[in-house]
């Protein structure tokens, strides 16, 4: 193969990849900015919630504390018709007791004075600030549809990063300027191009990690992963994370469906009674385990027939799950993070980094750095496009004119479309629309730069 043919194929590949990069960016930029802002806020969940709860962390306690069972009774009375979802152990001797009261798919957090049983605050768990940020980030407050939309954007952002790194690759560079660090005095278009490409280089691997670590939580990708893991298993796979809002609500509903003692009363009516008498001794036993807060103790429910306690730390490597005997309160099973399946540990570590909680303030710093980098790349991309856009056209690189693309590009597209199913489905839809509809409309074809 002579040099001219090689150069022609290389130019064809470059143009095709640039075109995919352009359209992926066009779709992804709004999502990238949104996810960066909401994700950066969520990094500071522990600090924000500690600030919100500071009023209830230093109470005046002058006498003997009420029994945990009495604290739960007071909390449930404040939310009529509710059952105990979880008892959250106070972090300090002067902190309020927080009780999670459940009703179907609803969860209410009740703050109870541990001595007087005064109800200090009643708040819907879904209306707490960081819970709202969590849903704004993960599903745009649109439920499962929003989760799938975010997953689709994440899939295209992976394409954006891969194509961006290909376009960045220094082919004729004579130094590190403009490749590893921007030429700050270059001015105009070269300045913005350097800001875009160099910043993109430095944050690309962090962003790629965040995108991949977030996929197991997504409705479509996470749900399929669980189905694959279920193959050959005789019991239901239990994961330390939910897959989309509906999965989270289903898990909540199951926890709010207690395993109850039933008996028939007069007239054939069936009555239920939930027995929380074992809670008092369980609180004392769990306290001795020195679990990392928040520590939650939950009664039996229809999916879990025994009392349980767990550390719900965002650093998942510190999480511990306990099963407790209802009669004695003794621990009958303990599972540390190291005892979980390998895949669960990998995903757990990834999510802890994703949420900025694995290695302290530096993890949060990396998250903020990545978020600011993504916003910088997005803004510089818009500036570059605005400066070079032609009149009466979108400004996308011209599509190759009926030229076959290199085999490796086709293999890469098929591989990505298979590993990221929503990406694959959207690719098929885009190609169908382009070849069947858009190419036939002259004005649209010229505006988008589509070849005949």
C-alpha positions in Angstrom: 0.0 0.0 0.0 1.6 3.3 -1.1 1.8 6.4 1.1 -1.0 8.3 -0.7 -3.5 5.5 0.0 -2.4 5.4 3.6 -2.8 9.1 4.0 -6.2 9.0 2.3 -7.4 6.3 4.7 -6.0 8.1 7.7 -7.8 11.3 6.6 -11.0 9.4 6.1 -10.7 7.9 9.6 -9.9 11.3 11.1 -12.9 12.9 9.4 -15.3 10.2 10.4 -14.2 10.2 14.1 -14.3 14.0 14.2 -17.8 13.8 12.9 -18.9 11.3 15.6 -17.1 13.4 18.2 -19.0 16.5 17.1 -22.4 14.9 17.2 -21.7 13.1 20.5 -20.7 16.4 22.0 -23.8 18.1 20.6 -25.9 15.6 22.5 -23.8 15.3 25.6 -22.8 18.8 26.5 -26.0 19.7 28.4 -25.9 16.4 30.3 -22.2 16.7 31.0 -22.6 20.1 32.6 -25.7 19.0 34.5 -24.1 15.8 35.9 -20.9 17.8 36.8 -22.8 20.4 38.8 -25.1 17.9 40.6 -22.3 15.4 41.1 -20.0 18.0 42.6 -22.7 19.0 45.1 -23.4 15.4 46.0 -19.7 14.9 46.8 -20.3 16.9 50.0 -23.3 15.0 51.2 -21.7 14.1 54.7 -20.8 17.8 55.3 -24.2 19.1 54.1 -26.3 16.7 56.1 -24.1 17.2 59.2 -24.8 21.0 58.8 -28.5 20.4 58.4 -28.7 18.2 61.5 -26.5 20.3 63.7 -29.5 21.6 65.6 -30.4 18.0 66.7 -26.8 17.0 67.6 -26.5 18.9 70.9 -29.6 18.3 72.9 -30.0 19.0 76.6 -30.3 15.6 78.2 -30.6 15.7 82.0 -32.0 12.4 82.9 -32.3 8.8 81.9 -32.8 8.1 78.3 -36.1 6.4 77.2 -35.9 2.8 75.9 -35.4 2.5 72.1 -38.7 0.7 71.8 -40.5 3.7 73.4 -38.6 6.0 71.0 -39.8 4.0 68.1 -43.4 4.1 69.4 -43.3 7.9 69.7 -41.9 8.2 66.1 -44.5 5.9 64.6 -47.3 7.7 66.4 -46.1 10.9 64.7 -46.6 9.2 61.3 -49.9 7.4 61.6 -50.1 4.0 59.8 -46.4 3.6 59.5 -44.1 0.8 60.5 -40.5 0.8 61.6 -38.2 0.8 58.6 -35.0 1.4 60.6 -33.7 2.7 63.9 -30.6 4.9 63.3 -28.3 4.9 66.2 -27.3 8.3 67.5 -23.7 9.3 66.7 -23.2 11.0 70.1 -24.7 10.9 73.6 -26.5 14.3 73.0 -27.8 13.6 69.5 -31.5 13.0 68.6 -32.6 9.6 67.7 -33.6 9.3 64.0 -36.3 6.8 63.2 -37.1 5.9 59.6 -40.9 5.2 59.4 -42.2 3.4 56.3 -45.5 3.4 54.6 -45.6 1.4 51.3 -43.0 3.1 49.1 -42.8 6.2 51.4 -40.1 6.8 53.9 -40.3 9.5 56.6 -37.4 10.5 59.0 -38.5 11.3 62.5 -36.2 13.1 65.0 -37.0 12.1 68.5 -35.6 13.5 71.8 -34.0 10.4 73.4 -35.1 11.4 76.9 -38.4 13.2 76.7 -39.7 11.5 73.5 -40.5 14.9 72.0 -40.9 14.9 68.3 -38.3 17.4 67.1 -38.8 17.1 63.3 -40.7 15.0 60.7 -39.4 15.1 57.2 -40.0 13.0 54.0 -36.8 11.2 53.1 -37.4 12.0 49.4 -37.5 15.8 50.2 -34.2 15.9 52.0 -31.7 18.1 50.0 -29.1 15.5 49.2 -31.7 13.0 48.3 -33.1 15.5 45.8 -29.6 16.1 44.4 -29.1 12.3 44.2 -32.2 12.0 42.0 -31.4 15.1 40.0 -28.0 13.5 39.2 -29.2 9.9 38.6 -32.6 10.2 37.0 -33.4 13.9 36.4 -36.5 13.4 38.7 -38.0 11.5 35.8 -37.9 8.0 37.3 -36.8 5.1 35.3 -37.1 7.0 32.0 -34.7 9.6 33.4 -32.3 7.0 34.6 -32.2 5.5 31.0 -31.7 9.0 29.5 -28.8 9.6 31.8 -27.4 6.2 30.9 -27.7 7.0 27.2 -25.9 10.3 27.7 -23.2 8.4 29.7 -22.8 5.9 26.9 -22.3 8.7 24.4 -19.9 10.5 26.7 -17.7 7.3 26.6 -17.8 7.7 22.8 -17.0 11.4 23.2 -13.9 10.6 25.3 -12.6 7.8 23.0 -12.9 9.9 19.9 -11.5 13.0 21.7 -8.4 11.1 22.7 -8.0 9.9 19.1 -8.3 13.5 17.8 -5.9 14.8 20.5 -3.2 12.2 19.7 -0.1 14.3 18.7 0.8 13.3 15.1 3.0 16.2 14.1 3.7 17.9 17.4 7.2 19.3 18.0 6.8 19.8 21.8 4.5 19.5 24.8 2.9 22.9 24.2 -0.6 22.5 22.9 -0.5 18.8 23.7 0.1 18.4 27.5 -0.3 22.1 28.5 -2.1 24.9 26.7 -0.4 27.8 24.9 -1.8 30.6 26.9 -0.4 33.3 24.6 -1.5 31.8 21.3 -4.7 33.8 21.2 -8.0 33.3 19.4 -9.0 29.9 18.1 -5.7 28.2 19.0 -6.1 29.2 22.7 -9.6 27.7 22.9 -8.5 24.6 21.0 -5.7 24.1 23.5 -8.0 24.7 26.5 -10.4 22.1 25.0 -8.0 19.4 24.1 -5.5 19.7 27.0 -8.2 19.9 29.7 -9.9 17.1 28.0 -6.8 15.0 28.2 -6.2 15.6 31.9 -9.8 14.8 33.0 -10.7 12.1 30.4 -9.5 9.2 32.5 -11.3 10.4 35.6 -14.5 11.0 33.7 -14.2 7.6 32.0 -13.9 6.0 35.5 -16.9 7.9 36.8 -19.0 6.9 33.8 -18.2 3.2 34.1 -18.5 3.1 37.9 -22.0 4.7 37.6 -23.4 2.2 35.0 -24.3 -0.6 37.6 -26.8 1.9 39.2 -28.5 2.7 35.9 -31.9 1.1 35.1 -31.0 -0.6 31.9 -27.3 -1.5 32.2 -27.5 -2.3 35.9 -30.7 -4.4 35.5 -29.1 -6.5 32.7 -26.0 -7.0 34.8 -28.1 -8.4 37.6 -29.9 -10.7 35.2 -26.6 -12.0 33.9 -25.4 -12.6 37.5 -28.7 -14.4 38.2 -28.0 -17.0 35.5 -27.4 -20.4 37.1 -28.3 -19.1 40.6 -31.1 -20.8 42.7 -31.5 -17.9 45.0 -32.0 -14.2 44.3 -28.8 -12.2 44.0 -28.6 -9.6 46.7 -26.6 -6.4 45.7 -25.6 -3.5 47.8 -27.0 -1.1 45.3 -30.3 -0.5 43.4 -30.8 -0.3 39.7 -32.9 2.7 38.9 -35.7 4.5 40.8 -38.2 1.6 40.5 -35.7 -0.8 42.0 -35.1 1.6 44.9 -38.8 2.0 45.6 -39.4 -1.8 45.3 -36.6 -2.4 47.9 -38.1 0.3 50.1 -41.6 -1.3 49.8 -40.2 -4.7 50.8 -38.5 -3.2 53.8 -41.8 -1.5 54.8 -43.6 -4.8 54.6 -42.9 -6.3 58.0 -42.9 -10.0 58.9 -45.9 -9.8 61.3 -47.6 -12.1 63.7 -51.2 -12.6 62.5 -54.1 -13.9 64.5 -57.8 -14.0 63.9 -60.0 -11.8 66.1 -63.7 -11.7 66.7 -65.9 -11.9 63.7 -63.2 -13.5 61.6 -61.2 -10.3 61.3 -57.5 -10.7 60.9 -55.3 -8.4 63.0 -51.6 -7.9 62.8 -49.1 -7.1 65.4 -45.5 -6.0 64.9 -43.2 -6.9 67.8 -40.4 -4.5 68.5 -39.6 -5.7 72.0 -36.2 -7.1 71.0 -34.9 -3.7 69.9 -33.8 -2.6 73.3 -31.2 -5.3 73.8 -30.2 -5.2 70.1 -29.2 -1.5 70.4 -26.9 -2.3 73.3 -25.3 -5.3 71.5 -24.8 -3.4 68.2 -23.3 -0.4 70.0 -20.5 -2.7 71.2 -19.5 -3.5 67.6 -18.4 0.1 66.9 -19.7 0.1 63.4 -19.0 3.1 61.2 -22.1 5.5 61.2 -24.7 5.8 60.1 -25.7 2.5 61.8 -29.2 1.2 61.1 -31.2 -1.6 62.9 -34.1 -3.0 60.9 -36.9 -5.4 61.9 -37.7 -8.6 60.0 -39.6 -8.1 56.7 -41.1 -10.3 54.0 -37.7 -10.6 52.2 -35.5 -10.7 55.3 -37.0 -12.9 58.1 -34.6 -11.8 60.9 -33.5 -8.6 62.6 -30.5 -6.9 60.9 -28.1 -4.1 61.5 -25.7 -2.5 59.1 -23.2 0.3 58.7 -24.5 2.5 55.8 -21.2 4.4 55.4 -20.7 5.9 51.9 -17.2 4.4 52.1 -18.4 0.9 51.2 -15.2 -0.7 52.3 -16.2 0.1 55.9 -19.7 -1.4 55.6 -20.7 -4.4 57.8 -23.9 -6.3 57.8 -25.2 -8.2 60.9 -28.0 -10.6 61.5 -29.5 -10.7 65.0 -31.5 -13.2 67.0 -34.9 -11.8 67.8 -35.1 -13.5 71.2 -31.7 -12.8 72.6 -30.4 -9.9 70.4 -27.2 -11.9 69.8 -25.3 -11.7 66.5 -25.9 -14.8 64.5 -24.0 -13.7 61.3 -21.6 -11.0 60.4 -20.5 -10.1 56.9 -17.7 -7.6 56.3 -16.9 -5.9 53.0 -14.0 -8.4 52.4 -16.5 -11.3 52.5 -18.6 -10.0 49.6 -18.3 -11.4 46.1 -15.4 -9.9 44.1 -17.7 -8.1 41.6 -19.6 -6.5 44.5 -16.3 -5.3 46.0 -15.1 -3.8 42.7 -18.4 -2.0 42.1 -18.5 -0.9 45.8 -15.0 0.6 45.6 -15.9 2.3 42.3 -19.1 3.8 43.8 -17.2 5.0 46.9 -14.7 6.9 44.7 -17.6 8.1 42.5 -19.3 9.6 45.5 -16.0 11.1 46.8 -15.9 9.0 50.0 -13.1 6.4 49.6 -10.1 8.4 50.7 -11.3 11.6 52.4 -11.0 15.2 51.3 -8.6 14.3 48.4 -11.3 12.1 46.9 -13.7 15.1 47.0 -11.0 17.3 45.6 -10.5 15.0 42.6 -14.3 14.9 42.1 -14.5 18.7 42.0 -11.4 19.0 39.8 -13.0 16.5 37.3 -16.4 18.4 37.4 -14.7 21.8 36.7 -12.6 20.2 34.0 -15.7 18.8 32.3 -17.4 22.2 32.4 -14.3 23.8 31.0 -14.2 21.3 28.1 -17.9 21.9 27.4 -17.7 25.7 27.4 -14.6 25.7 25.2 -16.3 23.3 22.8 -19.2 25.7 22.5 -16.9 28.6 21.9 -14.9 26.7 19.2 -18.1 25.7 17.5 -19.6 29.3 17.6 -16.4 30.8 16.2 -16.2 28.3 13.2 -19.8 27.7 12.4 -20.8 28.5 8.8 -23.9 30.5 7.8 -27.0 28.4 7.4 -25.3 25.2 8.5 -24.7 23.3 11.7 -21.0 23.2 11.2 -20.5 19.4 11.5 -17.5 17.9 9.7 -18.5 16.7 6.2 -19.5 13.1 6.1 -17.2 10.8 4.0 -18.8 10.6 0.6 -19.7 6.9 0.2 -16.3 5.8 1.3 -15.9 2.6 3.3 -14.6 3.1 6.8 -11.6 1.1 8.1 -12.4 -2.3 9.6 -11.1 -1.4 13.0 -13.6 1.5 13.3 -16.5 -0.9 12.5 -15.2 -3.4 15.1 -15.0 -0.6 17.7 -18.5 0.6 17.0 -19.9 -3.0 17.2 -18.0 -3.6 20.5 -19.3 -0.4 22.1 -22.8 -0.9 20.9 -22.8 -4.4 22.4 -21.3 -3.4 25.8 -23.5 -0.4 26.0 -26.9 -1.5 24.7 -28.6 1.9 24.8 -25.7 3.2 22.7 -26.2 0.4 20.2 -29.9 1.0 19.9 -29.5 4.7 19.4 -26.8 4.1 16.8 -29.2 1.9 14.8 -31.9 4.5 15.1 -29.6 7.3 14.0 -28.4 5.4 10.9 -32.0 4.4 10.0 -33.2 8.1 10.3 -30.1 9.4 8.4 -30.3 6.9 5.5 -34.1 6.6 5.2 -35.2 10.2 6.0 -32.6 12.9 6.3 -30.7 12.2 3.1 -33.9 12.7 1.1 -34.5 16.2 2.5 -32.1 18.6 0.7 -32.2 21.4 3.2 -31.7 19.2 6.2 -29.0 17.2 4.4 -27.0 20.4 3.6 -27.5 21.8 7.1 -26.2 18.6 8.8 -23.4 18.0 6.2 -24.7 14.6 5.1 -23.4 13.2 1.8 -25.9 12.0 -0.8 
